[in-house]
Amino acid sequence: MEAVAAEKFIYSGYIHLYNMKIIHYPQLDTVLMVEEFIKKHSGDYKKRALWEHLPKKMMYQTFCVIFDYLLASGKIAQDRVGYIVWIWNPELVERYLAKPHLFWRK
């Protein structure tokens, strides 16, 4: 992660609320495991239940670091009730960007 992006990430969500410092970042395979689990079970679990049902056990603080990253990067969203949903869909974004009547306003 770039220094600016990492700095912004450290002060978001769980880490900011509890004044925690990230001692080490999760391994890539752990992040991918959480991503795949959320994709497969999109909308089924709230945050804590999602952590409890992961195929591989991990510390809650590690899960929160991954969760904050996925939330900040726009890959997941949380509804009003608290259910976690996978929203990342680059193919759909490319289709919309290819349409000339849809454009970014400056």
C-alpha positions, 0 to 999 in steps of 0.5 A, spaced: 500 500 500 502 507 498 504 511 504 498 516 503 493 510 502 496 506 508 495 512 513 488 514 511 486 506 512 490 506 519 485 512 521 479 509 519 473 504 522 475 500 528 483 502 528 481 509 529 475 507 534 480 503 539 486 507 538 490 501 535 496 500 531 497 495 526 503 491 528 503 487 522 498 486 516 494 480 514 497 475 509 494 475 502 492 468 502 488 470 508 485 477 505 483 472 499 480 467 503 475 473 507 474 476 500 471 469 497 467 467 503 464 474 503 462 473 495 459 466 497 455 468 503 453 475 500 448 478 505 448 472 509 451 475 515 453 481 520 460 482 521 461 478 528 457 472 525 461 473 518 468 472 522 465 466 526 463 462 520 470 463 516 473 457 514 479 458 517 480 461 524 483 468 525 484 473 531 478 478 531 483 484 530 486 481 524 479 480 521 477 488 522 483 490 519 481 486 512 474 488 513 476 496 514 480 495 507 475 491 503 470 497 506 474 503 504 476 500 497 469 499 495 469 492 495 463 490 500 458 494 503 454 494 510 446 495 510 442 499 515 441 492 519 449 490 519 449 485 513 455 485 509 454 485 501 459 484 496 458 490 491 465 489 487 463 488 480 468 491 475 465 488 469 459 492 470 463 498 471 466 497 464 460 496 461 457 503 464 463 507 462 463 504 455 456 508 454 457 515 451 451 518 455 454 516 462 460 520 463 463 523 469 461 530 471 467 535 472 
